[in-house]
Amino acid sequence: MDSIQILLIVSFFAIALIYASVGFGGGSSYLALLAVTGVQFDVIRPTALLCNIVVVTGGTYIFYKEGKLDLKKCWPFIAISIPLSFIGGIWKLEQDTFFLLLGLCLILASILLWIQPGKVENVKSGNIVFNSSIGGAIGLLSGLVGIGGGIFLSPILHLLKWDDAKRISALASLFILVNSVSGLAGQITKIQDMRWPFILPLAVAVLAGGQLGSRLGIHKFNQVHIKRVTSILILIAGINILKDHL
């Protein structure tokens, strides 16, 4: 195990802890870190997707047990996003195209993370076609880039006043889970070597960080500060990636 992998293990633990505390999986930051440390191109996306799955599985289960997941209301976002995420996963991207897309997505994610939702007084659930279109577009982008998509979906739903914050977080968690699984399935179809000795220690690190973060988040951390610090870090990473590949 070299020094880069040790740094990644420690960093992935911290990222999972922070993101789990605000209901996300951490995919955008995993991607940014893997990109700037020079990890092999074809390993970056499956690593981020697998770590997403590990982090959000527990959170999704907790939301379901608490009755915050209304599947009748959530399914339009999920149904179209799953196949499109798989298509995004199998879509072959040139290395420079991927990094340009990643840089732009990180900058967009940083802007959305900075936006803080107001109190929802009048819920506007939207119609099936509109919700499916949002889910499908984010699902395709998720598969292409290697993120779960919750970091895009959650702020959009807050702006649309789709529901209260807890139910939006529940949908975002489920959305990240199913799209990460679908995107990873697409990635696996075209990868010959998953490099498990590299990936598994990172998965263990995010499992530990995610479990700790989900328990500390509500009671110990200021979620607004966490989101804004994370937003700045993602913005810096996105700008650096674009600078290196433009």
N, C-alpha and C positions, 0 to 999 in steps of 0.2 A: 504494500500500500504506500503510494508516494505522497508527497506533501500536498499536491493539488487535491487528491481525493480526500485526504484528511480535512483540508479546508472546506471542501464541498460538503462533507458529512456534517461538520459543525454548523455551516451556514444553512444547510437544508433543515436541520433541526430547528434553528432559530426562525427561519421563514415559515415552517409549518406551524410553529407555536404562535407566531404573530397572526398569520392568515386564519388559522382555525379560531382564534379569539374573536374574529369579526365575521365568521361564517363562510370563508373562502378556502380554496384548496392550495393556493400558492403557485399555480402553474406559470403565471407571468414572470414571477421572480426566479423560479427554477430555470426557465428558459433564458432569462437575462444572464444569470450567473453562469450557466453552462456555455452560453455563447461567448462571454467575455473571457472565460478561462481556457478557451480553445479546445473544448471537448469535440470529439469526432462528430461531424455533421449528422450522420444518419442515426446517431444514438441520442441526440438532443431531445427530439420530440417524444419518442417512446418513454424516455426516462421521466420527463415532466408529466406525461399523462399517467404513468403508473403511480408516481408520487401523489398526484391529484386524487386518484382512486383511493389510495391508502388513507389520505387525510379526511376526505369527505364521507366515506362510507359510514363511519361512526356517527357523524353529525346528522346525516340523512336519517339514520335509524332513530336517533333521539327526537328529531322533529316529527317523525311519523308516530312515535309512541306518545308524544305530547298532543297529537291531533292537529298539528299545524300544517300538514300536507293534505290539501284538498285535491285529490287526484282528478276529480271531475272538472275542476277549474284549471289544473295544471297541464292536462294532457295535450292541449293544442300546441303548447311550447315544445313539448317533448316529442310528439309523434313524428313531426317533420324533421326535427333536428337530428334524430338518431341516424337515419340513412344518409343525410347530407354530411354529417360528421364522419361517417365511414368513407364516403366518397372523397372528402377532404383528406382523410388519412391515407388513401391509396393514390391520391393525386401526386404525380412526380413533379417536384419543384427543383429547379436548379439552385445551387447553393447560394449564389448572390441574390436570386429572387426571393428565396426564403428569408434571408437576413434582412432584406429591405422591407418585406412584409412584416417580419417580427418587430423591427424597429418602429415602424408606423403603428403597429398594434400596441406596443408598449407605451408610446406617447399618448395614444387615444385612451388607453387604460388609466394612465396617470391622471388625465383630465377628468375622467369619469369618477375615479377614486376621490378626487379632491372635492367633488360636488357633494354637499351634505343634504339629505332629504329633509323636507319639512314634515310637519305633522299631517297625516292623512285624515281629512274630515269627510270627504265624499269619495267613496271608492268607485273607480271607473275600471271595470274588468275588461272592457274592450270586446270585440267580436272574434269569432273563431278564425276567420281568414287573416285578420290583422295580427293576432297573437301567433298564429302558425308561421306567418311570414317573418316575424321577428325571430322566433325560435329557429327557423330554418336557416336564415342568414347567419345568425351567430353560430349555429351548429357547423355550417360549412367552414366558416372562418376558424372555428375551434379545431377541426380536423386538419386544416391546412397548416396552421401555426403550431398546434400541439398544446393548446390550453383547454380548460373545461368550459369556458365561456361565461361563467357566473360573474366575473368581474365586469363584463359588459352588460349582461342581462339585468343584474340587480339595480344599478343606477338608472337604467332606462325605465324599469318598472316603478321605481320611486318617482321619477319625473312624470310618468303617466298616471300616478296615483292608483296603481293596480290593486293594492291592498295594504294592510299595515306592515310595518317593518319585519315583524316576526315571520309572517307568512311569505313575504318576499324572500327572506333569507332561507326559508325552508325550500321554496321552489328553486332558488339559486343553487342550493346544495344538491338537490336531486338532479338538476340540469347539468351541473359539473360532473356528477357521478356517471350518468348515462352517456354523456357525450365523450367523456374521457375513455370509458370502456369501448364505445363505438370507434372513436378515433384511433385508439391503441390497436383494436382489431384490424383496422385498415393498415396501420403502420407495420404490423407483424407480417402481413401478407407479402411485403416486399423487402424484409430485412433478413439477411442470412445469419447474422450473429448479433444477438441481443446484448452481449457482453454482461452476463449476469453477475460475474464477480465485481464489476464496477457498479451495477445498478442496485443490487440487493442491500449493501450497506446504507445506501441513500434511502431506500424504502424503509429500512428499520429506523433510521434517524427521523424521518417524517412521521412515522407511526408514533414514536415517543413524543415528538414535538406537538403533533396534532392532538393527541390525547391530553397533554398538559394544557395546551392553549385553549381547547374547548371547555376545560374546567375553570380556567383562570379568567377567561375573557370578560364575562359579564360582571364579575365582582371585583376584579383587580385592575383592569386596564381601562384607560380612557380611549374608547373606540375612535373618536374623532381624531385624536392625536396620532394614533396608530395608522389610520388610513392616510393621513396627510404626510406623515414621514415616509410611509411606503410609496406614496404617490411621487414624492420627490426622487426617491432612489430609482424607481422604475423609469421616470423621465430621463434621468441622467444616463441610465443604461441604454434606453432607446436612442437617445441622441448619439451616444458613442458608437452604437452598432451602425446607425445610418452613416455616420462620418467615415467609418471604416469600409463601407460597402457601396457608397455612392460614386 
